[in-house]
Amino acid sequence: MSTTASGAVVHNAEPIGITTARRDVVTVAGAVREAVEAYFADLNGHAPGKLYEMVMAEVERPLLETVMRQVHGNQSRAAKMLGINRSTLRKKLAQYGLNT
């Protein structure tokens, strides 16, 4: 999914990528993979705990923050952009203390 200059959302199967100042393209999937690999390396053989929950929170919170900022706090627009029900959005915003 991408957004045109006019703000229209375009759905596609391409990974979400971010072009950095150096013109490297960093995908969300690549960033998550790198972070999880670093997490495992930092464990030094200790068992990880609640890895799925941790990763989802690390990705979901900034996603919600960014989308809510993009739509100027409009929950209906945010829910539509995210492809989720508005009541689900409200629960997730409350979960992360992002009530607007």
N, C-alpha and C positions, 0 to 999 in steps of 0.2 A: 504494500500500500504506500502510495506517495501522495504528495499534495502539489497541485499546480500553483502557478503564480497567483491565480485568482482565488485560491483557497479550496478548490474542489478536491475531494479525496479520490484518488485513483487506486483501484485494487490491482495488484499484480503478484506474481509468484517470486519476484526478485527479493533477495535478502535486503533488509534495511541497511544502508551504508551511510557513513559519514565521511566526508572528505575533509581531511585535516589541512592545516596550513602548509604542510609539506607535500600536499596532494596525494597522500596515501589514502586508500579507502579502507576504513575499519568497519566491519559488519558487527551488528549487535551480537550475533552468534559467536563470532570470533572473539569479541571482547569478553563474553561470558565464559567461553572455553578457556581463554587465557587466565581469567580470574579464578576459575575453579581449579585449574592446574596449579596455580600459585598457592591456592589454599591448601591443596593436598601436600605440596612441597613443604609448606610451613608447619604441617602437622607432625613432621618427623616421626612417622610411624604410628602416631596416636589415632584412634578411631574418630572419624567425623561424626557429628551428631546433627540431626535435623537439617541435612544438606539441602533438600528440596525446598523446605520452608524458608531457609536462609536465602537461597538464590532467588526464589520468587519475590521475596520482600525487597531484595536489592534491586530487582528489575522493575517490579510493579510500582513502588512508591515514586521513583523519578518519572516513570511513564505517566502516572496520574497527575503529578505536579505539572509536568510539561503540557499535557493535554488541557488541563484546567486553565493554565495560563494562556494557552493558545486561543481558547474559546471564551476568555474573560469571565470564567466562573460559571458559565451557562451549562448546567448539568445535562440538559436535554441534548444539546449539541455534542457535549463530551461523550455521552453514552452512545450516541449515533456514530461518532467518529471511532470509538473503541469497539463498536459492534457488540455492546452488552446492554442489558436492560438497565433503565435508570435506577431502579431500586437496588440492583446489584452494585451500580456505581456508588450510590449513597452509602451502602454497607462498607465498600472498600475505602471510601474517603474517611469514614468514621474509624475504620480499623487502623489507618495510618495517621489519624489525627489531622486530617486535611479538610475538615468541614469548612465549607465556604459560605 
